[in-house]
Amino acid sequence: MTKRIFKSSILASAIVLVLGMACVLGVFYQYFGGQIIGELKKEAQYLSYGVELEGEKYLEQIGDQDSRLTYIDKDGNVLYDSMADEDSMENHRDREEFQEAERNGFGQAERMSDTLSERTLYYAVRLSDDSVLRVSSTQDSVLALTVQLIPPALGILAVLIILAGIFASRMASHIVGPINSLDLDHPEENEIYEEVAPLLSKIHRQSGQIRQQLEEARRNQEEFGIITENMQEGLLVIDAYTMILSGNSSVWRMFRVWEPKIGESVYSLDRTENFRRLIEQVLEGEHGSTLLRIDNEYINLIANPVSRDGKTVGAVLVLMNETEKVERENLRREFSANVSHELKTPLTSISGYAEIIQGGLVKDEDIKKFSGRIYKEAQRLIQLVEDTIKISQLDEGENPYEWEDTDVYAVAKDVCGHLKDVAWKKNVHLFIEGRKTDCRTVRHILEEILYNLCDNGIKYNREDGTVSIHIREDGENVRILVKDNGIGIPGEDVNRVFERFYRVDKSHSREIGGTGLGLSIVKHGVTFLGGTIDLVSEVGKGTEITVILPKDGRKEA
């Protein structure tokens, strides 16, 4: 701003000085012209006395003069001219200065001379015999005098411009100084030129509006940040060049990225073909979605383009973890397939035996044996349906029973009583260690848990084996350990035995019976009661399953 004021000031000063100098020279020019006219007048009056006395001879005797002398009779004929041949000159009666001299006794004029072809000043005096004496001088003399003044005038002009520059610089600094020292954070507290006061008032109002808008924008940004950071879904915004503009913590967690990759290409997160095709599709302006597999998780990616003025300028990507949904769907399919398979086997047996009996191919004494097999397979079907219903109820969180204060030791004792005959047939010994232990739970579900754990311990045990139940309080929990010294479970199968219909040795399992849902019922039951379950097993040495349940039943539904 200082430079602009300085340039404007020096330019204005220079223009004023140049115009002023031109005016001064013009005034001098006019002044010198007036001076010459005065001199011509004096010279004409002085010479008129001599001409009155001696006529033309006097003019001839004078000799060379700076001025041009012309003597004209009353008829306008030139009698004498100091610079031209009078015989060749035109009649001067029509000359302006001649006519004026005839009327007033003197006259003056300024025009281009026909004889000298120069701009000339004329002064004429009428004599007593009505003749006219004219004295003239060219304007070159006036111009010459004026030109002589130009060099000193230019010198003075240069000095004045330099001084104007110095003063302009100081004036600009003096003017801009208060403006540069303005406190724009508090505009109305400044003491400065009155002309600036309206501007400062406007700045003050606009500053208030800007602060209010910034505060509102900050609040909106914080609210947006809080919302996006607390979203389970991942949110990612990219531009038209695949560069990441923003993302929430969920999206970095889903892609296993520990630091935000703002400003990098979105392809740095996933380089699979499905991901790349979806990004290309959305940046072409089309909506799309795909299912990504990241480690052991399934991520549903939904992409929506962002358009401005009909042109795609970026995209918003929403990622939802659907691992549980996919796994449930897979479990449902697997469950349906397993149920179909498990139902088909006993139904095939029942149908085969019934067909043989119907065809009369069975002896009378064998009908009872065949009927027993049909009954056994039917019971197996009933057990399978009942176990399936139990699993479905636990899956849906259904509980037709009441939560109540229950003695876990008494429940374990009842379970052992129910399994006593089964254990005796397998020559397996049942033991209970513990004492009365109260726990608020669902008694029926607790019975199912203990029954299935002990039943499995008996079925997959060796001759003269043992199954023991250890019950004890552990702070706010009840710890139940069911331990056997049976055949054990291979390490690769330990994490799968709680899956529905999963059997470690399918051929051996068929021989000992069961539906393959026992441990799955146990896991779902423990989860429903708010507890945890842990399994430790070694092939040939046995299995230990620990169930921990909260005493206060805080998972009560």
SULVEN-V23032 format. One record per run of one state. SS is the DSSP state (H for helix, E for strand, - for the rest). FROM is the first residue (numbers start at 1). TO is the last residue. If there is no record, write none. Layout:
ss = (SS,SS)
from = (FROM,FROM)
to = (TO,TO)
//
This chain:
ss = (-,H,-,H,-,E,-,E,-,H,-,H,-,E,-,E,-,E,-,H,-,H,-,H,-,E,-,E,-,H,-,E,H,-,H,-,E,-,E,-,E,-,H,-,H,-,E,H,-,H,-,E,-,E,-,H,-,E,-,E,-,H,-,H,-,H,-,E,-,E,-)
from = (1,2,55,56,63,68,73,78,82,86,89,96,105,106,113,119,127,132,139,140,181,184,190,194,230,234,240,243,248,249,255,265,266,269,273,284,288,295,297,309,311,322,323,359,364,396,404,408,419,420,427,429,434,438,442,443,460,466,475,477,485,491,497,506,513,518,529,532,539,542,551)
to = (1,54,55,62,67,72,77,81,85,88,95,104,105,112,118,126,131,138,139,180,183,189,193,229,233,239,242,247,248,254,264,265,268,272,283,287,294,296,308,310,321,322,358,363,395,403,407,418,419,426,428,433,437,441,442,459,465,474,476,484,490,496,505,512,517,528,531,538,541,550,557)
//
